[in-house]
Amino acid sequence: MNPPVSPAPIRLTAYARGGAGGRRVPPGALAELLEGSLRMPVPPQLLVGLGTGDDAAVYRLGDTQALVATTAFFPPMVDDPFDFGRIAATHAISGVQAMGGLPIMALALVGMPIDTLPLEAVARILAGGESACAAAGIPVAGGHTIDAAEPLYGLVVLGLVHPDRVARNAGAHAGDLLVLGKPIGVGVLSAALERQVLTQQGYAAMLASATQLNTSGRALADLAGVHALTDVGGGGLLGHTLGLARGARLRARLDLSAVPLLDGVRELASRGVQSGASAINWAACGPEVRLGAGVGELERTLLTDPQIGGGLLVACAPDSLEAVLEIFRRDGFARAAVVGALSDGEPEVEVCA
């Protein structure tokens, strides 16, 4: 077995008060906080807002153009400042790509404990974020910086999309197949890093996955047979699949044996290495999930594992499957796979072994 990851000169995760990657606000509490916002007047130009928990907001600018806007920021989940910047920026950019949008620019959101964190480390975080933006072909055009109690970094990302090509998480059809673009398990690997039991090979796998831009989003949104699209983030594969089912008022099935995992994830999870957010995710979606025979606590942990820089989840007609897989393969997502399907029924997720 490869040796564990060597300690970085600065343990960036030690500055995160909520643990590596922070803690998500429980979905129930978030819904309560947003209740007032949902009652606000909505202009007709706002094509996508808070209604279905989509990946970004979309505002119509004219007949052929709409603005896509999203944001994401969090504490460090890795110790290397440059890697943290890349991961956080990739995650934020994905929100535009998951809507079928073309990213055009970003604004940096930076909160740092200036008195205790060396400025060189802050500069490396920003450089990592800029490298991800450069890979996406966009500039960091501005931002906002504050002195904060713990490191926080992310982006506001803006993009453009044709109003008729907006990819939503709520348009799936009965009979659609579910296709996942990336393996899951980033949360487990991040937890292993925090416990200092992650190997160099495991770290490389986590970093490669979490910094791979979801460039397929725009081409997928242009396919007539693609009916819904989202990226798998903090809610885990189970939570985001349930989101698709709720949005379409359909029943979803996940085939556990078909879900791709990053190397080493199952073995680590079987040893009890998991993200604290898994329990939060299960509490949020568990009442609407049916676990089949042979699906136990380990499998539940994997399906609720929070993803940073997670892959796209596509609902597509069966006759569009080969085109969807071809787009994924062309863009370097070699492990894209059919992981389930949607059918008529009450919005819930059935998990089969």
C-alpha positions, -999 to +999 in steps of 0.1 A: +000+000+000+012+035-008+022+056+022-002+082+036-001+117+022+029+136+037+019+166+059+019+199+041+041+227+054+008+244+064-021+222+075-048+244+059-076+221+072-065+229+108-078+264+103-113+252+094-135+253+126-162+230+112-137+203+100-125+197+065-149+212+040-171+227+067-206+215+075-237+220+053-267+237+066-293+208+070-318+210+041-347+213+065-332+244+081-323+258+048-359+254+035-371+273+066-346+301+061-356+305+024-394+303+030-398+341+029-377+344-002-400+320-020-429+343-014-412+373-030-425+386-064-407+370-093-402+389-126-411+371-158-374+374-169-363+351-141-364+317-158-349+297-129-349+308-093-353+291-059-383+269-068-366+235-074-332+240-058-315+242-092-277+246-097-279+283-108-303+312-114-311+321-150-324+355-161-336+362-196-317+391-213-335+388-247-348+363-272-315+346-277-296+351-245-300+345-208-276+352-179-267+322-156-255+331-121-243+308-093-219+309-063-202+284-040-176+288-012-164+268+017-135+261+041-106+240+030-109+202+026-073+197+017-041+211+032-024+223+000-035+259-007-032+257-045-052+225-046-079+240-023-083+269-047-086+246-077-112+224-061-133+253-048-133+271-081-141+240-101-171+233-079-184+268-084-179+268-122-199+235-124-231+253-114-231+272-147-221+242-167-249+220-152-274+245-165-260+241-200-244+276-198-211+288-211-191+304-182-179+339-191-163+353-159-159+349-121-157+370-090-137+357-061-151+354-026-123+354-001-124+352+037-090+346+054-076+348+090-050+374+080-033+374+115-026+337+115-025+324+080+006+335+060-001+357+030+018+333+008-008+306+015-036+330+007-019+339-026-016+302-035-053+297-028-061+325-052-036+311-078-053+277-076-087+293-082-073+313-111-058+281-127-093+265-127-108+296-142-081+296-169-089+260-177-125+270-181-115+300-203-128+327-180-112+356-161-114+364-124-128+398-130-131+410-094-144+399-060-145+407-023-121+399+005-126+400+043-106+391+074-124+360+087-120+336+116-114+307+092-103+303+056-132+306+031-128+306-006-151+303-036-165+321-066-195+338-081-196+325-116-216+341-145-224+325-178-246+327-209-272+303-223-299+304-249-333+307-231-345+276-250-315+255-240-315+260-202-309+226-186-331+222-155-332+195-127-370+193-130-378+182-166-372+144-165-397+121-183-409+087-172-387+061-189-356+083-188-323+067-179-300+082-153-264+087-164-236+098-140-206+115-154-180+109-126-174+083-099-184+092-064-164+091-031-147+125-028-163+130+007-149+096+019-114+104+006-116+139+021-125+123+055-095+099+051-072+129+045-085+146+076-078+114+096-043+112+079-050+077+065-053+087+028-026+074+006-008+095-021-027+075-047-060+082-030-052+119-028-043+120-065-076+103-074-096+127-052-078+158-067-082+146-103-120+140-098-127+172-079-108+194-104-122+180-136-144+206-151-179+195-162-174+207-197-200+183-211-229+204-197-234+226-227-233+198-253-256+177-232-281+205-229-283+208-267-294+172-270-332+169-275-333+137-256-317+151-225-346+162-203-329+170-170-294+178-158-278+186-125-244+182-108-239+159-078-227+181-050-230+183-012-263+163-012-246+132-025-259+110-054-290+100-034-300+136-025-295+149-061-314+119-076-343+126-052-342+162-064-347+151-100-375+128-089-392+155-069-389+181-097-404+157-123-429+141-099-415+107-108-401+076-090-364+071-094-344+038-092-307+037-085-288+005-093-261+003-067-239-022-086-237+002-115-226+033-095-189+040-102-167+046-071-133+062-069-106+037-061-103+027-025-135+044-014-155+013-006-127-001+016-122+031+035-160+034+041-161-001+053-136+009+080-159+037+092-142+065+073-169+089+062-179+125+060-201+139+088-224+153+061-235+118+051-257+115+082-272+150+075-279+140+039-296+107+050-318+126+076-329+149+048-338+123+022-343+090+041-381+093+044-384+093+006-359+065+000-366+027-002-336+005+004-338-029-013-325-062-001-287-062+004-285-025+007-270-018+041-254+010+061-222+009+040-241+014+008-262+042+023-229+059+033-216+058-002-248+071-018-251+100+007-214+109+004-211+146-003-193+155-035-172+185-041-166+190-078-190+161-084-201+148-118-231+156-139-263+136-135-283+133-167-319+121-173-322+112-209-344+092-233-331+057-240-325+065-277-302+093-267-281+072-244-253+066-269-251+103-277-249+112-240-221+086-234-202+097-265-202+134-252-189+122-218-162+101-233-151+128-257-147+152-228-126+127-208-152+112-185-142+076-191-162+061-163-196+077-171-223+051-166-260+044-165-269+042-128-307+040-128-340+051-144-372+071-138-407+058-139-443+069-130-450+069-093-447+090-062-415+111-059-390+088-041-358+068-048-356+030-047-321+017-043-314-018-057-283-038-048 
